[in-house]
Structure formats: C-alpha cells, structure tokens
Amino acid sequence: MTTTTDLPRVYFNPSPPDMLTTTLDDRILAFHEGLPGYAPTRLVHAPHLAAALGVRDVWVKDESSRLGLPAYKILGAAWAVYRELETRYGNPEGWTQLDEFATQLQAHTPLTLVAATDGNHGRAVARVARLLGLNARILVPQDMVRARIDAIASEGARVTVVRGTYDDTVEAAARLADERHLVISDTAWDGYTRVPGWVVEGYSTIFREIDAQLALQGGRAPDVVAAQMGVGSLAMAVVQHYRAPGSDTHVVGVEPTGADCVLRSLEAGTLTEAPGPHRSIMAGLNCGNTSPLAWPLLRTGLSASVAIPDARAQEVMRLLAKDGVTSGESGAAGAGGLLELLAGTFAEEARARLGVTEDSTVLVISTEGATDPDAYTRIVPGEG
C-alpha cells in the first residue's frame, strides 16, 4: 500500500542559485594521490540512463571501489583525520601520507577515532584508524543490516549499536569526545564544525577527477548534477564546485521521502527535522537533521530538491546495471531523483526550470557499490 510518506515531493528554488567563490587547500588532491592504492574512480557513459531521462548524455562517477572500499567516504574521512591530527599535534616533518604520518603519532597514542555512521563513513574512519595504528569506535543505529556492521568490524573497529536512529548515534558519539577520543563526524553541530568542514573538503577530489576525465573523454560540462543528501555534506561539496563563477550548472539535491530533512528545511526557510523512524532502503541517507554547516550553501545553491520513494532507487539500480555500474541503494539515489524530476510527475515544470532538453548533459555520482550484497541481488536479479 502506498502512503502519503511514499509519494515523491519537490521544492524548486524561487531565486537563481548563488555563485560561490571557494578556495580549497591545494594539498587535498596530492594527499589523496599519496594514499595506498589511489587511482581515480571510473567516469562511465550511461546511455540507458540517458534514454530514460530524455537527455543526450549521462555521465556516472562510479564510487563502488575507492581506495579498497565500496564507497567514496574515505576521501573525506582520510583528509579530515589527517587535518585534525595535524592541528592537534603538529606535523614537524611535513608528511602528507598517512603511513609516514603514523610514525609521528606514536608519541601521542593511545588514540581512538570515533564516528557515528549509517555504514560507509564509519567504515572509512575505521580504515583510516587502522592505517595510522589507532583504535576506532564506530556507533551505528539499531536497524543497520548485519553486512554493514560486519564490514566495519572487519577493519578492526569496535562497533556499538545504539538504540535509536542515526541522529541518536551522532549524539552518542559526540558525548565520547575527550583527549583520547577524537570524533570524526561528517555532520556539524553547535561548536563542532571544523572536522565536518574538512570532510567536505576531502570530497573535492571527486570533482577534480571528473573535470579531468570529461576533458579526456571529450565530454561537455554537465548542465545538471544530482547530489545525494543525508546530512548534506556531499551536496555541499557539489554546490561548492558547480556553483563557481562562470558555471551555469544546476545542482539538484535528492533524499528519501521518509528522511527529507533538507526539503523540509527549504520549505520552512529554516532548519527543520524530519522525525524518525527513518526506514528507507537508502540507508546512508536516513538522516533526520541537516548539517548546519551545509545548510547555508544548500539553501542558496540548490536549484531544486526532490524526495523519492525507495522504488525509484530500485528502478535506477537496475538501469545503472545495464550501463555497467553496480550501485547500492544510496548510490543510486541521485539518479533516482533525476528520474523522478525529468521523467515523472514533475517533468514539465522541472525540465523548464532546469533548462533540460534532449541535448542536455547530466552528471550523477554513484556513491557506493553493493554494500548490502543480499539486498542488491534481490533488487537487481542476475547482477549480484
């Protein structure tokens, strides 16, 4: 049975989105290039998805395998951990690679990295802790599937299940902070913005890679980019890159209908909670509160925001598989939002507002692979 909470919803920015001038640390890309196993992830041309969206080209940034993990999150986690440790303890040797930096940290151990997670961010923090010879304690909500818990534990982390939602785990993680426990969160709260800001900075490598790959493959700059929105950190990074002066790219934010905190906030004009429980299969987006760090940029930088039901994410997982991309439920959400906007109930208004035609180019970021293999096999038969 379909309920009102399953129905897609959309918000269009009534004003032209802002242009931003953002200065990022030039060391970020070089830092990532120095990590063990670094290589740019694939940029895939997706004709099946393009046909479904009614546009000329769709490019998919495939983050199903990033530095040995099945999601993009390690880019933000690694940079944030490095910058936080450097800020706290200094870096007299000037190392930018984690294995070299680890030697300097031995004088400050024992240290534990703490994170709240719906899956991918926590595993990334745990992996960075392992590379640095540090401990990791990762807090997860009670409804997290066993496969994701086991994946985090496989990194050597202590996993604690918190009774409640993702937002409850964030609060629980924050309470653990002390001199020996460093909280590495990708969402901000009052008095805690430095680390989430570095997480967002770390995601900039994705877009540096995309720019280079489009130039190499002869692709045009995208007319529209879709960005998944949980707490809003990735969407903030997308806005920073694609709303730069001289760019007329539209950014569309996407979240589940049952965890639509950004869309609710845009409608209200102020930060507004999406009350739980949050039960979408797009687990990485099951967040009830928008990061206050991301909020100002999302409010003025998004051209549109759309909340989609699980069925749209499932539909796009199957479409992406036809284009050779293995995308998990959260990974497919961005493309699912565009399918809802450009080929669903809102299509006529959305195409007019975003200037989308049959000649347009669209970019989506598939943020994860099959992080729940059993679910993926059920949703995309024959592709597991």
C-alpha positions in Angstrom: 0.0 0.0 0.0 1.3 3.5 -0.9 1.1 6.1 1.9 1.5 9.8 1.7 5.0 9.5 3.0 5.9 7.3 0.0 4.9 10.0 -2.5 7.7 12.0 -4.2 8.0 15.6 -3.3 9.8 18.5 -4.9 11.0 22.0 -4.0 12.2 24.5 -6.6 14.4 27.4 -5.6 12.3 30.5 -6.3 15.5 32.6 -6.8 18.5 32.0 -9.0 21.0 29.9 -7.1 24.1 31.7 -5.7 27.5 31.7 -7.3 30.3 30.8 -4.8 33.9 31.6 -4.7 35.6 28.8 -2.8 39.2 28.4 -2.0 40.3 24.8 -1.2 43.6 23.6 0.1 45.9 22.7 -2.8 47.2 19.8 -0.8 43.9 17.8 -0.9 44.3 16.0 -4.3 48.1 15.5 -3.7 47.3 14.0 -0.3 44.8 11.5 -1.8 47.2 10.6 -4.6 49.7 9.6 -1.9 47.3 7.1 -0.2 47.9 3.4 -0.7 46.1 2.2 -3.8 44.9 5.5 -5.0 43.5 5.7 -8.5 40.7 7.9 -10.0 37.4 6.1 -10.0 35.6 5.4 -13.3 33.6 8.0 -15.1 31.0 5.9 -17.1 29.0 7.0 -20.1 25.4 5.7 -19.4 23.2 5.5 -22.5 20.4 3.5 -20.9 20.0 6.1 -18.1 20.3 8.9 -20.7 17.4 7.4 -22.7 15.3 7.1 -19.5 16.0 10.7 -18.6 15.4 12.0 -22.1 18.8 13.7 -22.4 21.8 13.4 -24.8 24.5 12.3 -22.3 24.6 11.0 -18.7 27.9 10.5 -17.0 28.2 8.4 -13.9 31.0 8.8 -11.4 31.3 5.2 -10.1 32.4 5.2 -6.5 31.8 1.5 -6.0 35.6 0.9 -5.4 37.5 3.8 -3.8 40.8 3.0 -2.2 39.8 -0.5 -1.5 36.4 0.4 0.0 32.9 0.3 -1.7 32.1 4.0 -1.3 33.6 7.5 -1.7 33.6 8.3 2.0 37.2 7.6 2.7 38.2 10.7 0.7 36.5 12.9 3.3 37.4 10.7 6.3 41.1 10.5 5.5 41.5 14.2 4.9 39.6 15.2 8.0 41.5 12.8 10.2 44.8 14.0 8.8 43.9 17.7 9.3 42.5 17.2 12.8 45.6 15.3 14.0 47.9 17.8 12.3 46.1 20.6 14.0 46.2 19.0 17.4 49.7 17.6 17.4 51.6 19.4 14.6 53.4 17.9 11.7 57.0 18.9 12.0 58.2 16.6 9.2 55.6 17.9 6.8 54.3 14.5 5.9 51.2 14.3 3.7 50.9 10.5 3.5 49.2 8.5 6.3 51.8 5.8 6.6 54.6 8.3 7.2 52.4 10.5 9.5 51.6 7.4 11.6 55.2 7.3 12.9 54.9 10.8 14.3 51.6 9.9 16.1 53.2 7.1 18.1 54.2 9.6 20.8 50.5 10.6 21.3 48.9 7.1 21.5 46.7 5.6 22.6 44.1 7.4 20.5 40.7 6.3 19.4 38.8 7.7 16.4 35.0 7.8 17.0 32.3 8.1 14.4 28.6 7.7 14.0 27.5 6.1 10.8 24.9 4.6 8.6 27.7 2.4 7.2 30.1 3.9 4.7 31.5 6.9 6.7 32.2 4.7 9.8 34.0 2.0 7.8 36.1 4.7 6.2 37.1 6.2 9.6 37.9 2.7 10.8 40.1 2.0 7.8 42.0 5.3 8.4 42.5 4.4 12.0 43.9 1.1 11.0 46.3 2.7 8.6 47.5 5.0 11.3 47.8 2.4 14.0 45.0 4.0 16.0 41.9 2.5 17.6 38.4 3.0 16.2 35.0 3.0 17.9 32.1 3.2 15.5 28.5 3.8 16.6 25.6 2.6 14.4 21.8 2.8 14.6 19.9 -0.3 15.7 18.4 -1.0 12.2 21.7 -1.3 10.4 21.9 -4.5 8.4 24.4 -7.1 9.5 26.5 -7.0 6.4 27.4 -3.3 7.0 28.2 -3.9 10.7 30.4 -6.8 9.8 32.2 -4.7 7.2 33.0 -2.1 9.8 34.2 -4.7 12.3 36.5 -6.2 9.6 38.5 -3.0 9.8 39.4 -3.8 13.4 36.9 -1.3 14.9 34.8 -1.7 18.0 31.2 -1.4 16.8 28.5 -0.2 19.2 24.8 -0.5 18.3 22.8 2.5 19.6 19.1 2.1 20.3 17.5 4.7 18.0 18.1 6.5 14.8 21.2 7.7 13.0 20.7 11.1 14.7 20.8 9.3 18.1 24.1 7.8 17.2 25.5 11.2 16.3 24.6 12.5 19.8 26.0 9.4 21.5 29.3 9.8 19.6 29.6 13.4 20.5 29.4 12.5 24.2 32.5 10.3 23.8 34.9 13.2 22.9 37.9 13.7 25.1 41.6 14.0 24.9 41.9 10.3 23.8 38.8 10.0 21.7 38.6 12.2 18.6 35.2 12.4 17.0 35.4 12.4 13.2 31.8 13.3 12.1 30.6 14.3 8.7 27.8 16.4 10.2 28.2 19.5 12.3 26.5 20.8 15.5 26.9 23.9 17.7 30.6 24.2 18.5 31.7 21.4 16.1 32.3 22.5 12.5 36.0 22.1 11.9 36.1 18.4 11.2 32.9 18.3 9.1 34.4 21.1 7.0 37.5 19.1 6.3 35.3 16.1 5.4 33.6 18.2 2.8 36.9 19.5 1.5 38.1 15.9 1.1 35.2 15.2 -1.3 36.6 17.8 -3.7 38.9 15.2 -5.2 35.9 13.6 -6.8 35.2 16.7 -8.9 38.8 17.4 -9.7 38.9 13.9 -11.2 35.6 14.4 -13.1 36.8 17.6 -14.7 40.0 15.9 -15.9 38.1 12.8 -17.1 35.5 14.8 -19.0 38.2 16.7 -20.8 40.0 13.5 -21.7 36.8 11.8 -22.9 35.5 14.8 -24.8 32.5 15.2 -22.6 30.8 18.6 -22.0 30.4 20.2 -18.7 27.2 19.0 -17.1 24.0 21.1 -17.3 22.6 19.4 -14.2 24.3 17.5 -11.4 22.4 15.3 -8.9 23.7 15.1 -5.3 22.5 12.7 -2.6 21.6 14.4 0.6 21.8 12.8 4.0 23.1 15.4 6.4 24.1 17.4 3.2 27.9 17.1 3.2 28.3 15.7 -0.3 25.7 18.1 -1.7 27.6 20.9 -0.1 30.8 19.8 -1.9 28.8 19.6 -5.2 27.4 23.1 -4.7 30.9 24.5 -3.9 32.3 23.0 -7.2 29.5 23.5 -9.6 28.2 26.9 -8.5 31.6 28.6 -9.0 31.7 31.8 -11.0 31.3 31.2 -14.7 29.3 28.0 -14.2 25.6 27.7 -15.1 25.3 24.1 -13.9 22.2 23.3 -11.9 22.5 21.2 -8.7 19.6 19.0 -7.6 19.6 17.5 -4.1 18.0 14.1 -3.5 16.9 12.4 -0.4 14.3 9.7 0.7 10.7 10.6 1.3 10.9 9.4 4.8 14.1 11.3 5.7 13.6 14.6 3.8 15.1 17.0 6.3 16.7 19.2 3.6 13.5 19.6 1.6 11.5 20.3 4.8 14.1 22.9 5.8 13.9 24.6 2.3 10.1 24.7 2.5 10.3 26.2 6.0 13.2 28.6 5.4 14.9 27.3 8.5 16.5 24.0 9.7 13.7 21.6 10.2 13.8 18.0 11.4 12.4 15.0 9.6 11.1 12.9 12.5 12.0 9.3 12.7 12.0 6.4 12.4 13.8 6.6 9.1 13.3 3.3 7.3 14.4 3.9 3.7 16.5 1.3 2.0 18.7 4.3 1.1 20.3 3.7 4.5 23.2 6.2 4.0 20.6 8.9 3.6 18.4 8.1 6.6 19.1 11.3 8.5 16.6 13.5 10.4 18.7 16.6 10.6 20.6 18.7 8.1 24.2 19.7 8.9 24.1 23.4 10.0 27.5 23.7 8.2 25.9 22.6 4.9 22.6 24.3 5.3 23.5 27.9 4.1 25.0 26.6 0.8 22.1 24.1 0.2 19.6 26.8 0.8 21.0 29.2 -1.7 22.9 26.9 -4.1 20.4 24.2 -4.9 18.2 24.7 -7.9 15.8 22.0 -6.7 15.4 19.4 -4.1 13.5 16.2 -4.5 12.4 13.4 -2.1 12.0 10.0 -3.7 10.4 6.7 -2.6 12.5 3.5 -2.4 11.0 2.2 -5.6 12.8 4.9 -7.6 16.2 4.0 -6.2 15.5 0.3 -7.0 14.5 1.2 -10.6 17.7 3.2 -11.1 19.8 0.4 -9.6 18.6 -1.8 -12.4 19.1 0.9 -15.0 22.7 1.5 -13.9 23.4 -2.2 -14.0 22.5 -2.1 -17.7 25.2 0.6 -18.1 27.8 -1.5 -16.3 27.6 0.3 -12.9 27.0 -1.6 -9.6 25.2 0.9 -7.4 23.8 0.3 -4.0 20.5 1.8 -2.7 22.1 5.2 -1.6 24.4 5.2 -4.5 21.6 5.2 -7.0 19.5 7.8 -5.2 20.9 10.8 -7.1 20.0 9.3 -10.5 16.7 8.2 -8.9 15.9 11.9 -8.1 16.6 13.0 -11.6 14.4 10.2 -13.0 11.6 11.5 -10.7 12.1 15.1 -11.8 12.7 14.7 -15.5 10.5 11.7 -16.4 7.9 11.6 -13.6 5.0 13.8 -12.4 7.1 16.9 -12.2 8.8 16.6 -15.6 7.3 19.5 -17.5 8.0 22.0 -14.8 11.4 20.6 -13.8 12.7 20.5 -17.4 11.6 24.1 -17.9 13.1 25.3 -14.6 16.4 23.4 -15.1 16.6 24.2 -18.8 16.8 20.5 -19.6 16.4 19.4 -23.2 17.1 16.4 -25.4 20.6 17.9 -25.9 21.5 18.2 -22.2 24.3 16.6 -20.3 23.7 15.2 -16.8 26.1 14.0 -14.1 25.3 11.7 -11.3 27.5 10.3 -8.6 27.0 6.6 -7.7 28.3 7.0 -4.2 28.5 3.3 -3.3 28.6 -0.2 -4.6 26.6 -3.2 -3.3 27.2 -2.6 0.4 24.4 -5.0 1.2 25.0 -7.8 -1.3 21.9 -9.8 -0.4 19.6 -6.8 -0.9 21.4 -6.0 -4.2 20.8 -9.4 -5.5 17.1 -9.2 -4.7 16.8 -5.8 -6.4 19.0 -6.5 -9.4 18.5 -10.2 -10.2 21.4 -11.8 -12.0 23.8 -8.9 -11.2 24.8 -9.8 -7.7 
